[in-house]
Amino acid sequence: MAKVLGLGGVFFKAEDPAALRDWYARVLGLKVSDWGAMFQHPKVGAVTWAPFDAETRYFEPSQSPFMINFIVDDLDGVLVRAAGEGVEPTGRQDDEGMGKFAWLIDPAGVKIELWQPSKPSAEA
């Protein structure tokens, strides 16, 4: 059945993302790249922590300063389920390397990113 498998990431706006990434690397020991840090999911994909520039438009049309990413097992199935509840995606993107993505807005106005990874973690 099409469902969420776990948290795929937390994405949020920051006044100085580079300084924040540096702080998390220094203080908490995260292995941080230019886009953030990843923690492998036990079965598929990874959990991503990523500060975005405060002026990013990536979270639009939401006005929220953060976005939640969920790993799903069947993106098309989840979208059919959402449509059955009257929720239509705000966009979709299939990326050969990363997998399939779609975006919804929840009732609180938060942008939700749905991600069906292209490969299991063991192969990544």
C-alpha beads as a LAMMPS data file, in Angstrom:
LAMMPS data file: protein, C-alpha beads

124 atoms
123 bonds

1 atom types
1 bond types

-500.0 500.0 xlo xhi
-500.0 500.0 ylo yhi
-500.0 500.0 zlo zhi

Masses

1 110.0

Atoms # bond

1 1 1 0.000 0.000 0.000
2 1 1 1.286 3.459 -0.839
3 1 1 2.522 5.089 2.358
4 1 1 5.200 7.145 4.077
5 1 1 8.214 5.071 5.162
6 1 1 9.887 7.700 7.311
7 1 1 11.190 11.208 7.597
8 1 1 13.159 12.187 4.528
9 1 1 14.456 15.485 5.814
10 1 1 14.055 18.797 7.524
11 1 1 14.679 21.881 5.422
12 1 1 14.562 25.365 6.887
13 1 1 15.516 28.959 6.194
14 1 1 18.510 30.545 7.923
15 1 1 20.010 34.030 7.719
16 1 1 23.519 32.556 7.236
17 1 1 23.278 28.909 6.135
18 1 1 27.052 28.557 5.672
19 1 1 27.761 29.683 9.243
20 1 1 25.019 27.402 10.554
21 1 1 26.402 24.406 8.646
22 1 1 29.840 25.224 10.077
23 1 1 28.414 25.441 13.621
24 1 1 26.726 22.025 13.323
25 1 1 29.942 20.522 11.945
26 1 1 32.088 22.013 14.718
27 1 1 29.739 21.688 17.670
28 1 1 27.864 18.471 16.915
29 1 1 30.337 16.759 14.591
30 1 1 27.953 16.445 11.643
31 1 1 29.606 15.640 8.340
32 1 1 28.196 18.651 6.466
33 1 1 28.488 19.469 2.765
34 1 1 27.469 22.646 0.921
35 1 1 23.813 21.527 0.896
36 1 1 23.553 19.918 4.356
37 1 1 24.023 16.513 5.995
38 1 1 22.523 13.086 5.363
39 1 1 21.775 10.173 7.662
40 1 1 21.149 6.844 5.930
41 1 1 17.651 5.430 6.351
42 1 1 17.817 1.776 7.413
43 1 1 15.899 0.574 4.362
44 1 1 15.780 3.201 1.606
45 1 1 16.990 6.746 1.010
46 1 1 18.398 8.979 3.699
47 1 1 17.305 11.656 6.146
48 1 1 18.597 15.075 5.125
49 1 1 19.235 18.089 7.327
50 1 1 19.614 21.212 5.211
51 1 1 19.568 24.928 5.990
52 1 1 18.490 27.062 3.036
53 1 1 19.147 30.734 2.408
54 1 1 16.584 32.941 4.156
55 1 1 15.464 34.297 0.768
56 1 1 14.901 30.879 -0.852
57 1 1 11.764 30.475 -2.908
58 1 1 11.999 26.663 -2.776
59 1 1 9.370 26.397 -0.026
60 1 1 6.786 28.408 -2.011
61 1 1 3.851 28.583 -2.268
62 1 1 4.075 28.001 1.512
63 1 1 4.951 30.993 3.668
64 1 1 6.419 28.675 6.309
65 1 1 10.180 28.962 7.003
66 1 1 10.556 25.176 6.804
67 1 1 9.564 22.199 4.673
68 1 1 9.175 18.539 5.629
69 1 1 10.326 15.718 3.349
70 1 1 8.823 12.239 3.659
71 1 1 10.225 9.071 2.059
72 1 1 7.426 7.152 0.334
73 1 1 7.291 3.662 -1.102
74 1 1 5.055 4.515 -4.086
75 1 1 4.837 8.181 -5.094
76 1 1 2.090 7.652 -7.647
77 1 1 0.041 5.689 -5.115
78 1 1 0.454 8.374 -2.442
79 1 1 -0.635 11.028 -4.954
80 1 1 -3.732 8.986 -5.840
81 1 1 -4.483 8.666 -2.124
82 1 1 -4.025 12.430 -1.633
83 1 1 -6.234 13.203 -4.644
84 1 1 -8.930 11.016 -3.088
85 1 1 -8.847 13.425 -0.140
86 1 1 -9.037 16.456 -2.421
87 1 1 -5.328 17.310 -2.212
88 1 1 -3.514 17.997 -5.476
89 1 1 0.271 18.324 -5.814
90 1 1 1.801 21.755 -6.359
91 1 1 4.481 20.172 -8.541
92 1 1 6.331 17.024 -9.514
93 1 1 9.834 16.158 -10.664
94 1 1 11.372 12.851 -11.656
95 1 1 15.150 12.868 -11.202
96 1 1 16.996 9.883 -12.630
97 1 1 19.706 10.035 -9.970
98 1 1 17.701 10.904 -6.849
99 1 1 14.258 9.487 -7.559
100 1 1 10.761 10.923 -7.854
101 1 1 9.484 14.008 -6.028
102 1 1 6.117 15.703 -5.599
103 1 1 4.954 18.546 -3.365
104 1 1 1.765 19.142 -1.400
105 1 1 0.641 21.853 1.003
106 1 1 -0.751 20.599 4.319
107 1 1 -3.718 22.218 6.134
108 1 1 -1.288 24.308 8.249
109 1 1 0.229 25.761 5.064
110 1 1 3.491 23.771 5.316
111 1 1 5.047 22.503 2.100
112 1 1 5.440 18.723 2.149
113 1 1 7.974 17.113 -0.171
114 1 1 7.287 13.468 -1.032
115 1 1 10.332 11.491 -2.165
116 1 1 10.508 8.025 -3.673
117 1 1 14.264 7.305 -3.793
118 1 1 15.610 5.733 -6.950
119 1 1 17.748 3.160 -5.120
120 1 1 17.784 1.429 -1.738
121 1 1 20.389 2.737 0.745
122 1 1 22.509 -0.379 0.383
123 1 1 23.076 0.451 -3.300
124 1 1 23.627 4.195 -2.811

Bonds

1 1 1 2
2 1 2 3
3 1 3 4
4 1 4 5
5 1 5 6
6 1 6 7
7 1 7 8
8 1 8 9
9 1 9 10
10 1 10 11
11 1 11 12
12 1 12 13
13 1 13 14
14 1 14 15
15 1 15 16
16 1 16 17
17 1 17 18
18 1 18 19
19 1 19 20
20 1 20 21
21 1 21 22
22 1 22 23
23 1 23 24
24 1 24 25
25 1 25 26
26 1 26 27
27 1 27 28
28 1 28 29
29 1 29 30
30 1 30 31
31 1 31 32
32 1 32 33
33 1 33 34
34 1 34 35
35 1 35 36
36 1 36 37
37 1 37 38
38 1 38 39
39 1 39 40
40 1 40 41
41 1 41 42
42 1 42 43
43 1 43 44
44 1 44 45
45 1 45 46
46 1 46 47
47 1 47 48
48 1 48 49
49 1 49 50
50 1 50 51
51 1 51 52
52 1 52 53
53 1 53 54
54 1 54 55
55 1 55 56
56 1 56 57
57 1 57 58
58 1 58 59
59 1 59 60
60 1 60 61
61 1 61 62
62 1 62 63
63 1 63 64
64 1 64 65
65 1 65 66
66 1 66 67
67 1 67 68
68 1 68 69
69 1 69 70
70 1 70 71
71 1 71 72
72 1 72 73
73 1 73 74
74 1 74 75
75 1 75 76
76 1 76 77
77 1 77 78
78 1 78 79
79 1 79 80
80 1 80 81
81 1 81 82
82 1 82 83
83 1 83 84
84 1 84 85
85 1 85 86
86 1 86 87
87 1 87 88
88 1 88 89
89 1 89 90
90 1 90 91
91 1 91 92
92 1 92 93
93 1 93 94
94 1 94 95
95 1 95 96
96 1 96 97
97 1 97 98
98 1 98 99
99 1 99 100
100 1 100 101
101 1 101 102
102 1 102 103
103 1 103 104
104 1 104 105
105 1 105 106
106 1 106 107
107 1 107 108
108 1 108 109
109 1 109 110
110 1 110 111
111 1 111 112
112 1 112 113
113 1 113 114
114 1 114 115
115 1 115 116
116 1 116 117
117 1 117 118
118 1 118 119
119 1 119 120
120 1 120 121
121 1 121 122
122 1 122 123
123 1 123 124
